[in-house]
């Protein structure tokens, strides 16, 4: 059985020729491959380490299980889809809601485990029926609205939890990160979140040295005198050791809050596969269902032992685009580095010590970007918000999700925020569509028979050039934007 773990040497193994690419089944010399693997790990550091911290989970376990999930993904896709699976930011809001309802870390991971199982089943369905079922259940208006309400539902977390801990550091980090995202180029722009974390870390340390303790809310919300950067846990942590593990706990109220994120994860994976297919020139349509299922399995494995869920990362797509090296050998090297980092508790303690003010500045940008990527899905798909069939369910669902509206069904069961907003968008759209007149049902499909043509330009010209027709603009809508929703 070909597991995609054999590679031919590209050229002299040093540098690709001008205009050439290193294909997934090729590699450079092993030292260069290892260096590229390390670069991929660094590229996903920022978002992938922020996510478990924001979810209240062990960052050491997160990085270790991201390596395991990456290996599972590479084996499942037989080395045809280069990808790194890092911790998904799409679940941060879910974790916040579950914890606000009194849920523990086990409750969070139990709910996310079920999401991983659902994602696995969606992948199997896509393999069997084709990508068109994604459009049938989740047209762009639905996908964009759900991604938007997931991102904007997080606003109170930043405003009430992180920003008050150190407002001036938060403001500084926000400005620095924004400049890094906009002004830096190439690889550096891909790690802007990581650079923002480093800047905030150093700034907090310097402010402690110069001004001493700050009088503000701490992580628990209690207003007290405390250090901005508390490194006491770093000194106590071992250099080598296993992360802290725990089993999942399943509660229906938490599961219902988490399930809507399946929509965002399908969008992320579809976008990743399509983007890689465009860059490598390979037809990866047959791997879309496999990629989605592999992501689900990786998340199930991680949450089964207490880690966060995983998903494909656009930062790593950026690294591939910049280096023109798509070798899956580099991703195997990245997975190896991740496993090593996971076995260093001191490293995890450094990550866990990120000051709340720093997270405040980062999350202002990060959460807003997640929400606005929903709008980008609409733009790319040319969704007409003048059409009441699109406007009404999206408007209602977004307000419910952002405002955290609650529906009490019994004394012990209720739906609110993300779960209720998603339910309103999906059921509202399909119910209204069943009764809408024909002229309101003209939205073009999100994905047609295949997923390898994604240009948003002249479709007639593309049809002649590629021998295909229709659907390109909408294909990119969900994929091109959705796959970045976690980063």
C-alpha positions in Angstrom: 0.0 0.0 0.0 1.3 3.4 -1.0 1.2 5.6 2.1 3.0 8.6 0.4 6.2 8.3 2.4 8.6 7.8 -0.5 10.0 10.9 -2.2 12.4 11.4 -5.1 15.1 14.0 -4.8 14.3 17.2 -6.6 17.2 18.3 -8.8 20.4 18.6 -6.8 18.4 18.7 -3.5 19.4 22.3 -2.8 17.3 25.0 -4.5 14.5 24.6 -7.0 15.2 25.9 -10.4 13.6 29.3 -11.3 9.9 28.7 -11.9 10.1 25.1 -10.7 8.2 23.7 -7.8 9.0 20.8 -5.4 6.0 18.5 -5.8 4.4 16.6 -2.9 6.2 13.4 -3.9 9.6 15.1 -4.1 12.0 16.5 -1.5 15.1 18.6 -1.1 18.1 17.4 0.9 17.1 16.1 4.4 18.8 19.1 6.2 16.8 21.5 4.0 13.7 19.5 4.5 14.1 19.6 8.2 14.6 23.4 8.1 11.4 23.7 6.0 9.6 21.6 8.6 10.7 23.8 11.4 9.5 26.8 9.4 6.1 25.3 9.1 5.9 24.8 12.9 6.9 28.4 13.5 4.3 29.6 10.9 1.5 28.1 12.9 2.9 28.9 16.3 0.9 32.1 16.9 -2.6 31.0 16.3 -2.1 27.4 17.2 -0.7 28.3 20.7 -3.2 31.2 21.3 -6.1 28.8 20.7 -5.5 26.3 23.5 -4.6 29.1 25.9 -7.9 30.8 25.1 -9.8 27.5 25.5 -8.1 26.8 28.8 -6.3 23.7 27.5 -2.7 22.5 27.8 -0.6 24.2 25.1 2.0 21.4 25.3 -0.6 18.8 24.6 -2.0 20.9 21.8 1.3 21.1 19.9 2.0 17.4 20.4 -1.4 16.4 19.1 -1.1 18.7 16.2 1.9 16.6 15.2 -0.1 13.4 15.6 -3.1 14.9 13.6 -0.7 16.0 10.8 0.7 12.4 10.5 -2.9 11.0 10.4 -3.8 13.5 7.6 -0.7 12.8 5.5 -1.3 9.0 5.8 -5.0 9.3 5.0 -4.4 11.4 1.9 -1.5 9.2 0.8 0.9 12.2 0.7 -1.0 14.0 -2.0 -2.3 16.9 0.1 0.5 18.7 1.9 -0.9 20.2 5.1 -0.2 20.9 8.7 -3.1 20.5 11.2 -2.9 23.1 14.0 -5.4 24.0 16.7 -8.6 25.5 15.3 -9.6 29.0 16.5 -13.1 28.3 15.4 -13.7 26.6 18.7 -12.6 29.4 21.0 -16.0 30.9 21.2 -17.5 27.5 21.8 -15.2 26.9 24.7 -16.0 30.3 26.2 -19.7 29.6 26.1 -19.3 26.1 27.6 -17.2 27.4 30.4 -19.6 30.2 31.1 -22.3 27.6 31.6 -20.1 25.9 34.2 -18.5 23.3 31.9 -15.0 21.9 32.6 -12.1 21.2 30.3 -13.5 17.7 30.0 -16.9 19.1 28.9 -15.2 21.2 26.3 -13.2 18.4 24.8 -16.2 16.0 24.9 -18.3 18.5 22.9 -15.4 19.0 20.4 -14.9 15.2 20.2 -18.5 14.9 18.9 -17.8 17.7 16.4 -14.8 15.7 15.1 -17.0 12.6 14.7 -19.5 14.7 12.8 -16.8 16.0 10.6 -15.6 12.5 9.9 -19.1 11.5 8.8 -19.4 14.6 6.5 -16.1 13.6 4.9 -17.4 10.1 4.2 -20.6 11.6 2.7 -18.5 13.8 0.4 -16.5 10.8 -0.7 -19.6 8.9 -1.5 -21.9 11.6 -3.0 -19.4 14.2 -4.2 -18.9 17.8 -3.2 -22.3 18.9 -4.4 -23.8 17.9 -1.1 -21.8 20.7 0.6 -23.7 23.2 -1.5 -27.0 21.5 -0.9 -26.7 21.9 2.9 -24.5 24.9 3.1 -24.7 27.5 0.3 -22.5 30.6 0.7 -25.2 32.7 2.5 -25.3 30.0 5.2 -21.6 29.4 5.4 -20.7 33.1 5.5 -23.3 33.9 8.2 -22.2 31.0 10.5 -18.5 32.0 10.2 -19.4 35.6 10.9 -21.5 34.9 14.0 -18.8 32.5 15.4 -16.2 35.3 15.1 -18.3 38.1 16.4 -19.7 36.1 19.3 -16.2 36.2 20.7 -16.2 40.0 21.1 -17.4 40.0 24.8 -14.5 37.6 25.7 -12.0 40.2 24.6 -13.9 43.1 26.0 -14.6 41.6 29.4 -11.8 39.1 30.0 -8.5 40.1 28.3 -8.5 43.8 27.5 -9.2 45.0 31.1 -6.2 43.1 32.5 -3.8 45.7 30.8 -5.5 48.0 28.4 -2.3 49.9 27.4 -0.4 46.7 26.6 -3.5 45.4 24.7 -3.6 48.6 22.6 0.1 48.5 21.9 0.0 44.8 20.8 -3.1 45.5 18.7 -1.3 48.3 16.8 2.0 46.3 16.4 0.2 43.2 15.1 -1.9 45.3 12.7 1.2 46.9 11.3 2.9 43.5 11.0 0.0 42.0 9.2 -0.2 44.9 6.7 3.4 46.0 6.3 5.5 42.8 6.4 6.0 40.7 3.3 6.5 37.0 2.6 7.2 34.6 5.4 7.2 37.4 8.0 3.6 38.4 7.2 2.6 34.8 7.8 3.8 34.8 11.3 2.5 38.3 12.2 0.4 36.9 15.1 3.4 35.1 16.5 5.5 38.3 16.2 2.7 40.2 18.0 2.8 37.7 20.9 6.6 38.0 21.1 6.3 41.8 21.1 3.6 41.8 23.8 5.6 39.3 25.9 8.7 41.5 25.8 6.7 44.7 26.4 5.0 43.2 29.5 8.3 42.1 30.9 9.8 45.6 30.4 6.8 47.4 31.9 7.0 45.1 35.0 10.7 46.1 35.4 10.1 49.8 34.9 6.7 50.4 36.6 6.3 47.3 38.8 2.9 45.6 39.4 -0.3 46.7 37.7 -3.6 47.3 39.6 -6.2 45.7 37.4 -8.3 42.6 36.8 -6.4 39.4 36.8 -7.3 36.2 34.8 -10.0 35.4 37.3 -11.6 38.9 37.0 -10.6 40.0 40.5 -9.1 43.5 40.6 -5.8 43.3 42.4 -2.1 44.1 42.2 -0.3 41.6 40.0 2.6 41.2 37.6 1.8 41.5 33.9 4.1 38.6 33.1 4.2 35.8 35.7 7.0 33.4 34.9 6.8 31.4 38.2 5.3 28.4 36.4 8.2 28.3 33.9 10.8 27.9 36.7 8.8 25.0 38.2 8.2 23.2 34.9 10.4 20.2 33.9 12.4 20.2 30.7 11.2 16.8 29.6 7.9 15.2 30.4 4.5 14.2 29.2 1.6 16.8 28.9 -1.3 16.6 31.2 -4.0 14.2 29.9 -7.7 13.9 30.6 -10.7 12.1 29.2 -13.7 13.8 27.6 -17.1 14.3 29.3 -20.3 14.4 27.1 -23.1 16.8 27.9 -25.9 17.6 25.4 -26.0 21.3 26.1 -22.3 21.6 25.3 -22.5 19.4 22.3 -25.3 21.5 20.7 -23.2 24.7 21.3 -20.2 23.1 19.5 -21.8 21.4 16.5 -22.3 24.5 14.3 -18.5 24.7 14.0 -18.7 21.7 11.6 -19.7 24.2 9.0 -16.6 26.3 9.4 -14.4 23.2 9.4 -15.8 21.9 6.2 -15.2 25.4 4.6 -11.6 25.4 5.9 -10.8 22.0 4.6 -12.5 22.6 1.2 -10.5 25.8 0.8 -7.2 24.2 1.7 -7.6 21.3 -0.7 -8.7 23.7 -3.5 -5.8 26.1 -2.8 -3.2 23.3 -2.8 -4.7 21.9 -6.0 -4.3 25.3 -7.7 -0.7 25.8 -6.6 0.5 22.3 -7.5 -1.6 21.9 -10.6 -3.0 18.6 -9.3 -6.6 17.5 -9.5 -7.4 16.8 -5.8 -11.2 16.6 -6.1 -11.1 12.9 -5.1 -9.2 13.8 -1.9 -11.7 16.4 -0.6 -13.8 13.9 1.3 -10.7 12.1 2.6 -9.2 15.4 3.8 -12.4 16.3 5.7 -12.6 12.9 7.3 -8.9 12.9 8.2 -9.3 16.3 9.9 -12.2 14.8 11.9 -10.1 11.8 13.0 -7.3 14.0 14.0 -9.6 16.1 16.2 -11.1 13.0 17.7 -7.7 11.6 18.7 -6.6 15.0 20.2 -9.8 15.6 22.2 -9.9 12.0 23.4 -6.8 12.7 25.5 -7.7 16.3 26.5 -6.2 18.2 23.6 -7.9 20.8 21.4 -9.4 20.2 17.9 -7.2 20.6 14.8 -7.7 21.9 11.3 -5.7 22.8 8.2 -3.8 26.1 8.4 -3.6 28.8 5.9 -0.3 30.1 7.3 1.3 26.9 6.0 -0.3 27.5 2.6 1.4 30.8 2.7 4.8 29.2 3.4 4.3 26.8 0.5 3.4 29.6 -1.8 6.4 31.6 -0.7 9.0 28.8 -1.0 7.3 26.8 -3.8 8.1 23.7 -1.9 5.0 21.4 -1.5 6.9 18.3 -0.4 5.0 16.3 2.2 8.4 15.3 3.6 8.6 18.8 5.1 5.3 18.2 6.8 6.5 14.9 8.3 9.5 16.9 9.6 7.2 19.5 11.0 5.1 16.8 12.8 8.3 15.4 14.3 9.3 18.9 15.7 5.8 19.3 17.1 6.1 16.0 19.0 9.4 17.1 20.4 8.0 20.5 21.6 5.1 18.7 23.2 7.5 16.7 25.4 9.0 19.9 26.9 6.7 21.2 29.7 8.9 24.2 30.2 8.1 25.3 26.7 4.4 24.9 27.4 4.8 27.0 30.6 6.3 29.8 28.6 3.2 29.8 26.3 0.8 29.5 29.2 2.3 32.6 30.8 1.2 34.9 27.9 -0.2 38.0 29.7 -3.9 38.7 29.5 -3.3 42.2 28.1 -1.3 40.6 25.2 -4.1 38.3 24.4 -6.5 41.3 24.5 -4.5 43.0 21.7 -4.2 39.8 19.7 -7.8 38.7 20.0 -9.2 42.1 19.0 -7.7 41.5 15.5 -8.0 37.7 15.5 -11.7 37.5 16.4 -12.6 40.3 14.1 -10.8 38.6 11.2 -12.7 35.4 11.8 -16.0 37.3 11.7 -15.1 39.3 8.6 -14.1 36.2 6.7 -17.7 35.3 6.7 -18.3 38.5 4.8 -15.5 37.6 2.4 -17.3 34.3 1.6 -20.4 36.4 0.6 -18.3 38.7 -1.5 -16.5 36.0 -3.4 -19.7 34.1 -3.9 -21.5 37.3 -5.1 -24.2 36.8 -2.5 -27.1 39.2 -3.2 -28.2 40.6 0.2 -31.0 42.5 -1.5 -32.6 39.1 -1.9 -34.8 38.6 1.1 -34.2 34.8 0.9 -30.6 35.5 1.7 -31.1 38.6 3.9 -33.7 37.5 6.4 -32.2 34.2 7.8 -28.6 35.7 7.8 -29.7 38.9 9.6 -31.7 37.0 12.2 -29.0 34.4 12.9 -26.2 36.8 13.2 -28.0 39.0 15.7 -28.9 36.0 17.7 -25.3 34.7 17.6 -23.6 38.0 18.3 -26.1 39.1 21.0 -26.1 35.7 22.6 -29.9 35.4 22.5 -31.3 32.5 24.6 -34.3 30.2 24.0 -35.4 28.3 27.0 -37.2 25.1 26.0 -37.4 23.5 29.4 -36.0 24.2 32.9 -32.9 22.2 32.0 -32.5 22.7 28.2 -31.9 25.9 26.3 -30.1 27.1 23.1 -28.3 30.3 22.8 -25.6 32.3 20.9 -23.7 30.3 18.3 -25.9 27.2 18.5 -29.2 29.0 18.2 -27.9 31.5 15.6 -26.6 28.7 13.4 -29.9 26.8 13.7 -31.9 29.9 12.7 -29.6 30.5 9.7 -29.7 26.9 8.3 -33.4 26.0 9.0 -34.5 29.5 8.2 -32.8 29.5 4.8 -34.0 26.1 3.7 -37.5 26.7 5.1 -37.9 30.0 3.3 -36.4 28.5 0.1 -39.1 25.9 0.1 -41.8 28.6 -0.1 -39.9 31.3 -2.0 -40.9 32.2 -5.6 -38.6 30.9 -8.4 -37.0 34.3 -9.1 -35.5 34.4 -5.6 -33.7 31.0 -6.1 -31.0 32.2 -8.6 -27.9 31.9 -6.3 -25.1 30.1 -8.2 -23.8 26.8 -6.6 -21.0 26.9 -4.1 -19.3 23.8 -5.6 -20.2 22.0 -8.8 -19.1 18.6 -10.0 -15.5 19.3 -9.1 -13.5 21.7 -6.9 -10.4 22.3 -9.0 -11.5 25.5 -10.8 -11.7 28.5 -8.6 -11.0 31.6 -10.7 -13.4 34.5 -10.1 -12.6 36.1 -13.4 -14.4 35.7 -16.8 -16.1 32.3 -16.6 -16.5 32.1 -20.3 -12.8 32.6 -20.9 -12.0 30.1 -18.1 -14.4 27.5 -19.6 -12.6 27.7 -22.9 -9.1 27.6 -21.4 -9.8 24.8 -18.9 -12.5 22.9 -20.7 -14.8 23.4 -17.8 -17.8 25.6 -17.1 -19.6 27.4 -14.3 -19.1 27.4 -10.6 -15.6 28.8 -10.3 -16.4 32.0 -8.5 -18.6 30.2 -6.0 -16.1 27.5 -5.5 -13.6 30.0 -4.2 -16.1 31.7 -2.0 -16.2 29.0 0.6 -12.8 27.6 0.2 -10.6 30.7 -0.4 -12.0 32.5 2.6 -13.3 29.7 4.8 -10.0 27.9 5.1 -8.5 31.0 6.7 -11.2 31.3 9.4 -9.0 29.6 12.0 -6.0 31.7 11.5 
